[in-house]
């Protein structure tokens, strides 16, 4: 991934490629841990989202739903980048 970013980006923008990869990794870690654990907790959903007692709430996101939604989102983003974002040769 690093070599592709270096080849694709202009040398003055190479630092943006590294930064983007680091930020993407952090966002992915947050989405797959903190956000999932919070939305999978009936107590958290009841208190902060629904505003109802815990006994009456269900989690927003189960493991099954998460394993369907998150890969689908990644596939959509990857497909969009592969099809609609051109790789421009800086010498053209």
C-alpha positions as CSV (number, residue, x, y, z in Angstrom):
1,X,0.0,0.0,0.0
2,X,2.8,2.4,0.8
3,X,4.6,1.9,-2.5
4,X,1.3,2.3,-4.4
5,X,0.7,5.6,-2.6
6,X,4.3,6.8,-3.3
7,X,3.9,5.9,-7.0
8,X,0.5,7.5,-7.3
9,X,1.1,10.7,-5.4
10,X,3.3,13.6,-6.5
11,X,6.4,13.8,-4.3
12,X,5.3,17.0,-2.6
13,X,2.1,15.2,-1.5
14,X,3.7,11.9,-0.3
15,X,3.2,12.9,3.3
16,X,-0.5,13.1,2.7
17,X,-0.6,9.5,1.7
18,X,1.1,8.4,4.9
19,X,-1.2,10.6,7.0
20,X,-4.3,9.3,5.2
21,X,-3.3,5.7,5.9
22,X,-2.7,6.4,9.6
23,X,-6.0,8.2,10.0
24,X,-7.8,5.5,8.1
25,X,-6.3,2.9,10.4
26,X,-7.4,4.8,13.5
27,X,-10.9,5.3,12.2
28,X,-11.1,1.6,11.4
29,X,-9.9,0.7,14.9
30,X,-12.5,3.0,16.4
31,X,-15.3,1.7,14.3
32,X,-14.5,-1.9,15.0
33,X,-14.0,-1.6,18.7
34,X,-15.3,1.4,20.6
35,X,-18.3,2.1,18.5
36,X,-19.3,-1.5,18.0
37,X,-19.0,-2.3,21.8
38,X,-21.1,0.8,22.6
39,X,-23.8,0.1,20.1
40,X,-23.9,-3.6,21.1
41,X,-24.6,-2.7,24.8
42,X,-28.2,-2.6,25.8
43,X,-27.3,-0.4,28.8
44,X,-25.5,2.2,26.6
45,X,-28.3,2.2,24.0
46,X,-31.0,2.5,26.7
47,X,-29.3,5.4,28.5
48,X,-27.8,7.5,25.7
49,X,-29.8,6.7,22.6
50,X,-33.3,5.6,23.5
51,X,-33.6,7.3,26.9
52,X,-35.5,4.3,28.3
53,X,-34.8,1.8,31.1
54,X,-32.3,-1.0,30.3
55,X,-34.9,-3.7,30.6
56,X,-36.9,-2.4,27.7
57,X,-34.0,-1.8,25.2
58,X,-32.2,-3.9,22.7
59,X,-28.8,-3.1,21.3
60,X,-28.7,-1.3,18.0
61,X,-25.9,-3.3,16.5
62,X,-25.4,-7.0,16.9
63,X,-22.3,-8.9,15.8
64,X,-24.2,-10.4,12.9
65,X,-25.4,-7.0,11.7
66,X,-22.0,-5.5,12.1
67,X,-20.4,-8.3,10.1
68,X,-22.8,-7.6,7.3
69,X,-22.9,-3.8,7.3
70,X,-19.2,-2.9,7.7
71,X,-17.8,-5.2,4.9
72,X,-20.6,-4.0,2.6
73,X,-19.6,-0.4,3.4
74,X,-15.9,-1.1,2.7
75,X,-16.8,-2.8,-0.6
76,X,-18.9,0.2,-1.7
77,X,-16.1,2.6,-0.9
78,X,-13.5,0.4,-2.6
79,X,-15.7,0.0,-5.7
80,X,-16.3,3.8,-5.9
81,X,-12.6,4.5,-5.7
82,X,-11.7,1.8,-8.2
83,X,-14.3,2.9,-10.8
84,X,-14.8,6.6,-10.4
85,X,-11.4,8.0,-9.1
86,X,-8.9,8.1,-11.9
87,X,-5.2,7.7,-11.4
88,X,-3.7,10.7,-13.1
89,X,-0.1,10.6,-14.4
90,X,1.5,13.9,-13.3
91,X,3.5,14.0,-16.6
92,X,0.4,14.2,-18.8
